[in-house]
Amino acid sequence: MRTLSHQEATRLAEQTAAVAEAHIPYGSGLGAPASFTLAWLMAGAGIEDIRVASGSSGMGDHFWIETAQWRIDPTLRQFSHLKHRSLVEPVTEAGSFEALKYHNVPASREEAVREVSYGFRNAVETEAFVNEMTAAVSF
């Protein structure tokens, strides 16, 4: 089973945040697309025990990734009152939001595209986001 160090998880979160923030200022509304795409890429790299979590941010649903060790929240900076928080924290510590639901990690690129498509206006934008994520995130 492959796991991530804190440094690796932070690098992945920062790479994902950079892509999300380039699409919509501060990644607003891109928690689900960023989380589902990153989870799919992580699974493809052999990282196990990954799940996409969601909960209420008070402004709507918010999504992040949990592994056996880490809570990875690449779009946390969209919340001005949480900008001081790390994008990666141990899952043993209380998170910024309570997980209300866990989602399956996309098993294929097609599933990843389908999961993230509602965050964009059209298929071209969706494909561009997934392509940028694939190019930006390195293991």
Sequence and secondary structure as in RCSB ss.txt:
>XXXX:A:sequence
MRTLSHQEATRLAEQTAAVAEAHIPYGSGLGAPASFTLAWLMAGAGIEDIRVASGSSGMGDHFWIETAQWRIDPT
LRQFSHLKHRSLVEPVTEAGSFEALKYHNVPASREEAVREVSYGFRNAVETEAFVNEMTAAVSF
>XXXX:A:secstr
 B   HHHHHHHHHHHHHHHHHHSGGGTT HHHHHHHHHHHHHHTTB S EEEEEE SSSEEEEEE SSEEE TT
GGGSGGGTTS SEEETTS  SS   EEE   SSHHHHHHHHGGGSSSHHHHHHHHHHHHHH   
